[in-house]
Amino acid sequence: MGTSQADGNLHQPDRSGFPDPGIGLKSALVQIPVPPQPNLTVTRPNEGNTMDSSTRVTAQPIEYKTSFEVPEEGETETQAELLKTLTHISEITLKDSGHATRSVHAKSHGLLRGELHVLDGLPAVLAQGIFAEAGTWPVVMRLSTVPGDILDDSVSTPRGLAVKVVGVAGTRLHGSEDDVTQDFVLVNCGPAFSTPGPKKFLGGLKLLASTTDKVPTLKKALSAVLRGAEKVIESVGGESATIIGMGGHPETHILGETFFSKAPILFGPYMAKLSLVPVSGNLKELTDAPLNVNGKPNGLREAVVEFFAQHTAEWELRVQLCTDLDSMPIEDASIAWPEDSSPYVTVARVTVAPQVAWSEARSKAVDDEMSFSPWHGVTAHRPIGAIMRIRKAAYEMSARFRAQHNGLVIVEPKNLDDFPA
């Protein structure tokens, strides 16, 4: 377990007009008084990583106000349709396999136990929530790919990394009052989400759902064509989120990826996006490194297992604070916040020692018996914005579906004493 954390007790004023997940966002929205802070100079360890290496926070972060969150028109109806679509995906894959899996990110490629090390001496604007004091906490990390069906890895899609920090203290979000975890759910392919809000996200999800349970050999062939198309686009400096999402992701090593929250969370009284960046030399060598998975249905998993059989890995957890609402909107997740205005700054390191990176025992413990959600956590890191709001009900539905059909109880861990070796 770690050192003590600031409890982040937050006043929660009323807020009308939002859909009501659980007790509703009315009581989840927070407004926190902020003491004035000077401009900062923050030294980053491990300079020269894949992201911007600026060390100066030149603008004062903006304190959160409830008025920054504005529900999308028809958000409640969109959420209901989203849950219907996700349930449909789960029902199809359950029928095919006899085992309930996640509606998205069903296939895991690495199930890791590591440690989160919060840096000592963080300035006040960064020493927020679970990062308020230096210390070390155990973490579970789940590497995955997007589809809701279990596909050969030659169907190359965006990658995800969910991080569960165990043993944290602080005032809890609704639905996790008895827990001691903080989850960060991250995806690669850049800092911006694929759509601005829930309505357009639902359209993309329905497209993904329409491919569930289609002929696997056709998916592999289509993926090869899409990867070729994406290479052409990237050769002239572009990128297509649609092509990548449908199977055109480059065939590269998953451990070289940088992962992003893409949508914002509270960071104490402020607002922020997160990234997890590979910084150890052995991980940086894998960034954009080709990985041939053809003929290897679980090629990504095999590569992760092979790596951690011998190597220790290190990432940095970085925070990008919101300093300008015009260029860093809360309700449009498709806009990347400019790093020249607010660079990502390191607040913690994550280390993973050599271990068995995937096993049937770990799959049962993590894939079946754990759930990951940005709504598992403390109020100081409450998710904000429409994309994050609809995620709450979506993750809860997915966990209920898996628990019901697999005959399991999904609970948040209090510690990792029984985590499979």
Helices and strands as residue ranges (DSSP letters): H 25-28, E 40-41, E 56-57, G 66-68, H 75-97, E 107-118, G 129-131, E 135-145, E 159-166, E 181-187, H 198-211, H 216-235, H 241-245, G 254-256, E 259-260, E 265-267, E 270-278, H 281-284, H 299-308, E 313-321, E 345-352, H 360-362, I 363-368, G 379-381, H 386-406
